[in-house]
């Protein structure tokens, strides 16, 4: 598993006599230009999630490693937050990757969490208004992008 925006380095775990050739595959498709021993993926996003394999060879033959699955997780970041006695708490979630639905949870005590809003997959930023927060002495939030 890798966090969205991070760098991932994949190694095939293959040893052989030089000279060696390398070809990486993604979801069963040849990755053009991916012919180094290590596959370096920078600034990973949801589109990088999937199955990776490497075909390595030399003058004695070729071998394909077992598929390696990559899961890219996205952790939304809370942006500006404001409160109005009339409307409640308005909060913004940033760094959304569009990977899956966004669920906003609220808790009065950091133990009992309840979903208060669900948003379809989105990229960038989304604003939520929690109108029930006007009656709460304390309110904590967490967001999950599935």
C-alpha positions in Angstrom: 0.0 0.0 0.0 1.2 3.5 -0.8 -0.1 6.9 0.0 -1.2 9.1 -2.9 1.6 11.4 -3.9 4.4 9.2 -2.6 7.1 7.4 -4.5 7.1 3.6 -4.9 10.1 1.5 -6.0 9.4 -2.1 -7.2 12.2 -4.7 -7.4 11.7 -8.0 -9.2 13.7 -10.2 -6.9 15.4 -11.9 -9.8 19.1 -12.7 -10.0 21.0 -13.9 -13.1 24.2 -13.7 -15.1 24.8 -10.4 -17.0 23.8 -9.0 -19.3 20.2 -8.9 -18.0 17.1 -7.5 -19.7 14.1 -6.2 -17.9 10.5 -5.5 -18.9 7.8 -4.4 -16.5 4.1 -5.0 -17.0 1.0 -3.3 -15.5 -2.3 -5.2 -15.3 -1.1 -7.6 -18.0 0.1 -4.9 -20.4 3.6 -4.1 -21.4 4.8 -0.8 -19.8 6.5 1.1 -22.6 10.0 2.2 -21.6 9.9 0.4 -18.3 13.1 -1.6 -19.0 15.2 -1.1 -15.8 15.7 -3.5 -13.0 13.8 -1.3 -10.7 10.4 0.3 -11.5 10.1 3.8 -9.9 6.7 5.3 -9.7 6.6 8.9 -8.5 3.6 10.9 -7.3 1.4 7.8 -7.3 -2.3 8.2 -7.8 -5.4 6.0 -7.9 -4.6 5.2 -11.6 -1.3 3.5 -10.5 -3.2 0.9 -8.4 -3.1 -2.6 -9.9 -0.9 -5.5 -10.6 2.8 -5.3 -11.6 5.1 -8.0 -13.0 8.6 -8.1 -14.3 10.0 -10.3 -17.1 13.7 -10.7 -16.7 16.0 -12.4 -19.1 19.5 -13.2 -20.2 21.2 -15.5 -22.7 20.0 -18.5 -20.7 16.3 -17.7 -20.8 13.6 -15.6 -19.2 11.6 -15.7 -16.0 8.5 -13.7 -14.9 8.0 -12.9 -11.2 4.8 -13.3 -9.3 2.4 -10.3 -9.7 2.7 -7.6 -7.0 -0.4 -5.7 -6.2 -0.2 -2.0 -5.5 -3.0 -0.2 -3.5 -3.0 3.6 -3.4 -4.6 5.1 -0.4 -5.8 8.6 -0.2 -6.0 10.5 3.0 -8.2 13.6 2.6 -6.8 16.7 4.3 -9.1 19.2 6.2 -8.9 22.7 4.8 -10.6 25.8 6.1 -13.2 25.4 8.9 -15.8 28.0 9.9 -18.7 28.2 12.3 -22.0 30.0 12.0 -24.8 29.8 14.7 -27.3 29.9 11.9 -25.9 27.1 9.6 -23.4 25.1 11.8 -19.9 24.1 10.8 -18.6 24.5 7.3 -15.5 22.5 6.5 -13.5 21.8 3.4 -11.7 18.6 2.4 -8.7 18.8 0.1 -6.4 16.5 -1.8 -9.2 14.2 -3.0 -8.1 11.8 -5.7 -11.5 10.7 -7.1 -10.6 7.1 -6.1 -13.9 6.4 -4.3 -16.7 7.9 -2.3 -15.9 10.3 0.5 -17.6 9.7 3.8 -17.5 12.3 6.6 -17.9 11.0 10.2 -18.6 13.0 13.3 -18.2 12.1 17.0 -18.9 13.9 20.3 -16.2 12.0 22.1 -13.7 10.4 19.7 -15.2 7.0 20.4 -18.7 6.9 18.9 -18.5 7.8 15.2 -21.5 8.3 12.9 -21.5 9.0 9.2 -23.0 12.4 8.5 -22.4 12.8 4.8 -21.4 10.8 1.7 -20.0 12.4 -1.4 -19.5 10.6 -4.8 -15.9 10.3 -6.0 -14.4 13.8 -6.4 -11.0 15.3 -7.1 -9.6 18.5 -5.6 -11.8 19.9 -2.8 -15.3 19.5 -1.5 -17.2 21.6 1.1 -19.5 20.1 3.7 -22.0 21.9 6.1 -22.8 20.2 9.3 -26.0 21.8 10.4 -26.4 19.6 13.5 -23.2 21.0 15.0 -25.1 24.0 16.4 -26.4 21.9 19.2 -23.2 19.9 20.0 -20.9 21.0 22.9 -18.0 19.2 21.2 -17.7 17.8 17.7 -14.9 15.9 16.1 -14.6 14.9 12.4 -12.8 12.4 10.3 -13.0 11.7 6.6 -12.4 8.5 4.6 -12.1 8.2 0.9 -12.8 4.6 0.0 
